[in-house]
Amino acid sequence: MMKYLYIVSHSIPFPGSEYGGLWNVIAENNDECFNLISNHYEYKDYDEYFGKLRENITKAQRFSLMDEQQSRIVEAFIT
């Protein structure tokens, strides 16, 4: 199965939170990328921003990977 490296910019605006930043995620598709980010502990209480997260994933840079990789959050720079 083809995997992609997603570079997703997403934040939850103040005053609700100051969480956000840049996510580097390996996933098979947009849905898997969404699940990996939304299941991250810092986003569990912010359901109202999941629609914006889906939009940001759709707009994210996405690169095909040649080697077999496990789906995961590779790196996240979040505040």
Secondary structure, DSSP 8 states (H G I E B T S, - for coil): ---EEEEEEEE--TTT---EEEEEEEESSHHHHHHHHHTSGGGTT-GGGHHHHHHHHHHSEEEE-SS----EEEEEEE-
